[in-house]
Amino acid sequence: MAKMRFYFLQLAHLLICVTFIVNIVFLCDSSYIFGANMSNKKIYMFCTKSYFDNLFPNVKKSNLKSPFNFPFYVSENPSDFFIAGFEKDKLVFFYTNSKRINLVSGIKIGSAADAVKKSGLSFINKFVIINGNTITTYFDGGLKTLYDVSVINNSYYFFIIYDRIVKPNVVCGIFMVKKSLWDEVLLKEHFLTFDKSSEQDILSSFEKLMFMHLNSMRAYLQKPYFSFSNDIAKIAKTHSQNMARYNFFSHTDNSGKTISDRFLSAGILYKKIGENIAMGTKLLPFFANHLLFNSEGHRKNIEDSFEVVGIGCAIEKNFDNVYYTQDFAVLRQ
């Protein structure tokens, strides 16, 4: 028996609210410095955690709640960023946008998209999962557009994520995940359904992860890092919750308020503000950021001279839709 299902990473067309109150030119801090150690690190799928940790002896790491049976093991260094997951001491989940890491076929961050095509890897145009006598086919809207995916030794997926804005296109993210683990994500009807306490931990983790990943993108762009604002995060959180609860996707909320209205209602004074929103089925934070990064208007907020950001996440459980709101600002002193 064959089944066909669609796995969407969805992003609305440009709907950016950026309000300029004072016409000021903000300059990038030229003192931004990459870490001195630019040595290449070889990461192998299913390597041991001890091998992995030996490659990053001076990188501070956090454990964050994940939807899997392991925590996200996350670098706190934006210029040497990774998200890892281990099962029985073996690496089964790995994302990076660090220029210091080499992976399959010599592909790394900054590799030209054309060079990837010549790497000898073959790429899929859909996910085909065989489970007993059932064959399930998933069509992913990101395939061939946001990323290419190769199946390595029928044991793991190798996602090559592109920066489609720069010309020529280059690799700006790499994700490796054990095939059976990702197949389970696709097969499971409600992958992100948890009890109430676990759900809050997951949402908090997704928000932290999105912020850390945003700053790793700032490292990629050689821009100063964002600071996190809890007050702004409350505004973003409420907007994501409203979108999930009332089934809409817009910068204008269900009561007709804009981002400017929401800031003013919270008593937050600003020089300029901007907002990104993203929504998708089973949408992990780093995929959401890459979707935004490859949309010119949304990318402008990520690479602009904003100083602080607040992030809010919510999940609509019927379809595992994840909603993200990123609110950016330069605040009045």
C-alpha positions in Angstrom: 0.0 0.0 0.0 1.4 3.4 -0.9 0.4 6.7 0.7 1.2 10.2 -0.4 1.5 13.0 2.2 2.8 16.5 2.1 5.3 17.9 4.5 5.4 21.7 4.2 7.8 24.2 5.5 5.6 27.2 4.9 6.5 30.9 4.9 4.1 33.8 4.0 5.1 36.2 1.3 6.7 39.5 2.4 4.7 41.1 5.2 7.2 43.1 7.1 6.3 45.9 9.5 9.3 48.1 9.9 8.7 51.4 11.5 11.3 54.2 11.4 10.7 56.9 13.9 14.0 58.7 13.6 16.0 58.8 10.4 19.4 57.6 11.8 22.2 55.7 10.0 23.4 52.8 12.2 26.9 51.6 11.4 28.1 48.0 11.9 30.6 47.6 14.8 33.9 47.2 13.0 35.4 45.7 16.1 33.5 42.4 15.6 36.0 39.6 15.6 35.8 36.0 14.6 37.5 33.5 16.9 41.1 33.1 16.2 41.0 29.3 15.9 39.7 28.7 12.3 40.9 25.1 12.2 38.7 22.7 10.3 36.9 20.1 12.3 35.9 16.8 10.8 32.4 15.7 12.0 31.3 12.2 11.3 27.7 11.0 11.7 27.4 8.4 14.5 30.7 9.6 16.0 30.9 9.2 19.8 30.2 12.1 22.1 33.7 12.0 23.5 35.2 12.4 20.0 32.7 15.2 19.3 33.6 17.0 22.6 37.3 16.8 21.9 36.7 18.9 18.8 35.2 21.7 20.8 37.1 21.8 24.1 36.8 25.5 24.5 33.2 26.0 23.4 30.6 26.5 26.1 27.5 24.3 25.5 23.9 24.2 26.7 21.4 21.3 27.0 18.0 22.3 25.8 14.8 20.4 25.7 14.0 18.8 22.4 11.1 16.9 20.8 13.3 13.8 20.6 14.4 11.3 23.2 17.6 13.3 23.7 18.3 17.0 24.5 19.7 19.5 22.0 23.4 20.0 22.8 24.0 23.5 21.6 27.1 25.7 21.1 26.9 29.1 22.8 29.6 30.4 20.5 27.8 32.1 17.5 30.8 31.9 15.3 31.3 28.2 16.0 27.6 27.2 16.2 26.1 23.7 16.2 23.1 21.8 17.5 23.8 18.2 18.2 21.8 15.2 19.5 23.2 11.8 20.8 21.5 8.4 21.1 23.5 5.8 23.1 26.6 8.0 22.9 26.3 8.3 19.0 25.7 11.4 17.1 22.3 11.1 15.3 21.3 14.8 14.9 23.7 17.6 13.8 23.2 21.1 12.4 25.8 23.8 11.8 26.5 27.0 10.0 30.1 27.2 11.2 32.8 27.8 8.6 35.2 25.7 10.8 33.5 22.4 10.2 34.0 20.0 7.3 31.5 17.3 6.5 30.5 14.9 3.7 32.3 15.2 0.3 34.3 18.2 1.5 31.1 20.3 1.5 31.2 23.1 4.1 29.7 26.5 4.8 30.6 28.9 1.9 30.8 26.1 -0.7 29.3 27.3 -4.0 25.9 25.7 -5.0 27.4 24.8 -8.3 30.2 22.9 -6.6 27.7 20.9 -4.6 26.2 19.7 -7.8 29.6 18.3 -8.9 30.3 16.7 -5.5 29.1 13.2 -6.7 26.2 13.2 -4.3 22.7 12.3 -5.6 19.8 14.2 -4.3 16.2 13.2 -3.7 13.1 15.1 -4.9 10.8 13.5 -2.2 11.0 11.4 0.9 10.1 7.8 0.4 9.6 5.8 3.6 9.2 2.1 3.7 7.5 0.8 6.9 6.7 -2.9 6.6 4.3 -3.2 3.6 3.5 0.5 3.6 5.3 3.0 1.4 4.7 6.6 2.3 5.8 9.4 0.0 6.4 12.9 1.4 6.7 16.0 -0.8 8.7 18.7 0.9 8.3 22.2 -0.4 11.9 23.0 0.7 13.5 20.3 -1.6 15.5 21.8 -4.5 14.6 25.3 -3.4 15.8 26.0 0.2 18.0 22.9 0.3 19.2 19.7 -1.4 19.0 16.4 0.5 21.1 13.3 -0.1 20.6 9.9 1.6 24.0 8.6 2.7 24.4 4.8 2.9 20.6 4.6 3.6 21.5 5.5 7.2 21.1 9.3 7.4 19.9 12.4 5.5 22.3 15.1 4.6 20.6 18.5 4.1 22.6 21.2 2.3 20.9 24.5 3.0 21.6 27.4 0.6 21.9 31.2 0.8 19.8 31.9 -2.2 20.1 35.7 -1.9 23.8 36.1 -2.6 25.0 35.5 -6.1 26.3 33.0 -6.8 24.3 30.9 -4.3 26.4 29.3 -1.4 25.9 26.8 1.3 24.9 28.5 4.6 23.7 25.6 6.7 24.2 21.8 7.0 21.9 19.4 8.7 22.6 15.6 9.2 20.0 13.4 10.9 19.7 9.6 11.3 17.2 8.4 8.6 15.0 6.4 10.9 14.8 9.3 13.3 13.7 11.8 10.6 11.4 9.2 9.0 9.6 8.9 12.4 9.2 12.7 12.4 7.5 12.6 9.0 5.4 9.5 9.8 4.2 10.6 13.2 0.9 12.4 12.9 1.4 14.6 16.0 5.1 14.8 16.5 4.8 18.0 18.6 2.0 16.9 21.0 3.1 16.8 24.6 1.7 17.2 28.1 1.3 20.8 29.2 4.6 20.9 31.2 6.7 19.4 28.5 5.1 21.7 25.9 6.2 24.8 27.8 9.7 23.4 28.0 9.7 22.7 24.3 8.5 26.2 23.4 11.0 27.8 25.7 13.8 25.7 24.1 12.6 26.6 20.6 12.7 30.3 21.5 16.2 30.1 23.0 17.4 28.0 20.0 16.0 30.5 17.5 17.8 33.4 19.3 21.1 31.6 19.4 20.8 30.6 15.8 20.0 34.2 14.8 23.2 35.4 16.4 25.1 32.6 14.5 23.6 34.1 11.4 24.9 37.5 12.5 28.3 35.9 12.8 27.9 34.6 9.2 27.1 38.2 8.1 29.9 39.6 10.3 27.4 41.8 12.2 27.2 42.6 15.9 25.2 40.2 17.9 21.6 40.9 19.1 20.7 41.2 22.7 17.6 39.4 24.0 14.7 41.4 25.5 12.3 39.5 27.8 9.8 42.4 27.5 9.8 42.3 23.7 9.7 38.5 23.9 6.3 38.7 25.7 4.9 40.8 22.8 6.2 38.2 20.3 4.9 35.3 22.4 1.4 36.7 22.6 1.3 37.3 18.8 2.4 33.7 18.1 -0.2 32.4 20.5 -2.9 34.4 18.9 -1.9 33.2 15.4 -2.0 29.6 16.6 -5.2 29.9 18.6 -7.2 31.9 16.0 -5.7 30.3 12.9 -4.4 33.4 11.1 -0.9 34.4 9.8 -0.4 38.1 9.7 1.5 41.0 11.3 -1.9 42.5 12.1 -3.4 40.5 15.0 -7.0 39.3 15.5 -8.0 42.5 17.2 -6.5 44.7 14.4 -3.3 45.7 16.3 0.0 46.2 14.4 3.4 45.6 15.8 3.6 49.4 16.6 0.3 49.1 18.6 1.6 46.1 20.5 4.9 47.9 21.5 3.0 51.0 22.6 0.5 49.0 24.6 3.4 47.4 26.4 4.9 50.8 27.1 8.1 50.0 25.1 9.5 53.1 23.5 11.6 52.7 20.3 13.5 54.4 17.6 12.7 51.7 15.1 11.1 48.3 15.1 10.6 45.3 12.7 8.9 42.0 12.8 9.4 38.6 11.1 6.8 35.8 11.3 7.2 32.2 10.1 4.8 29.2 10.2 5.2 25.6 9.1 4.4 22.0 9.9 6.9 20.5 12.4 9.1 23.5 11.7 12.3 23.4 13.8 13.8 26.8 14.7 16.8 26.7 12.4 14.7 25.8 9.4 12.4 28.7 10.2 15.4 31.1 10.3 16.7 29.8 7.0 13.3 30.4 5.4 13.3 34.0 6.7 17.0 34.5 5.7 16.1 33.5 2.1 13.3 36.1 1.9 14.7 39.5 1.1 12.4 41.6 3.3 12.7 39.3 6.3 16.5 39.0 5.8 16.7 42.8 6.0 15.5 42.6 9.6 18.1 39.9 10.4 21.0 41.8 8.9 19.9 45.4 9.8 21.1 47.6 12.6 18.6 46.4 15.1 20.1 45.9 18.6 17.6 43.8 20.5 15.2 41.0 19.6 12.4 39.2 21.4 11.2 35.8 20.1 7.9 34.0 20.8 6.8 30.5 19.7 3.5 28.7 19.8 2.2 25.3 18.4 -1.2 24.6 16.8 -1.6 21.0 17.7 -4.1 19.8 15.1 -1.6 20.0 12.3 1.7 20.4 14.3 2.0 23.9 12.9 4.7 25.9 14.6 4.3 29.7 14.7 7.3 32.0 15.3 7.4 35.8 15.9 10.6 37.7 15.9 10.4 41.4 17.0 13.4 43.6 16.5 14.1 47.0 17.9 16.4 49.9 18.6 15.0 51.2 21.9 14.9 54.7 23.2 17.1 55.2 26.2 
